[in-house]
């Protein structure tokens, strides 16, 4: 079932046999420079936005973090400077962690100061981050089929597996990580020989398991879970998908190409960075 509604309401699609999911745009903030990730800092009631500013793989010192209020007002355009090409982020123990090519930057949330950087040995292109319930932080390496774990400030190889197929988005969901795969055989224009899909990685056993019905359907970027529904973006097409166990990916919203690492308030709002448009939009999921 598919209904197109212009402007305020985006694409609405049914999820399996469940009631139709509707995505309504609440607000849109502009003026960012290649915003790659939007992370909710719930304790401080704000949204952190990472700005790449240039080549996403170049250590040029141009990258920075911005702050938005929960209603989409810019609190600080340049909250933290001195980064290269920051992408996904995670929060743990009063610190914000940001993936920055081959380093993980650490920012004190209270002061907004960049306090340290962690070099990740062997890293090629660090991308998204998440923190589990115990405070351990995970970061994907998109170009190395790898996920690293950071515990006590020390990085370690958590899992390396060809099944990860260019892991981009990652989200801690109970006793597992949900991973959004970009796909296999990445070409110079970042299209793929085989598109990616959704996977789960067991935190205890580190086993990688493809999620049934959600394989080889898109070059995926960001991923989150709200309740029993997983949401993921496809950067190359600008599509936001939803997925529930036993079903298949369904289109929830469509943007121009460039929808990247999504965030959520944990209830019914999704924050989508529109990297090529320099914007962040908030969607209400009904």
Secondary structure, DSSP 8 states (H G I E B T S, - for coil): -EE---TTB--EEE-TTS-EE-EEEEEEEE--SSEEEEEEEGGGTEEEEEE--S-TT---S-EEEEEEETTS-EEEEEEEEEESS---EEEETTEEEEEEBTEEEEEETTTTEEEEEEE-TT-S-EEEEEE-TTS-EEEEETTTTEEEEEETTEEEEEEE-GGGSSEEEEEEETTEEEEEE-EEEE-TTS-EEEEB-EEEEETTT--EEE-TT-SSSB-EEEEEEETTEEEEEETTTTEEEEEETTS--EEEEE-SS-B-B-EE-SSSEEEEEETTTTEEEEEEE-
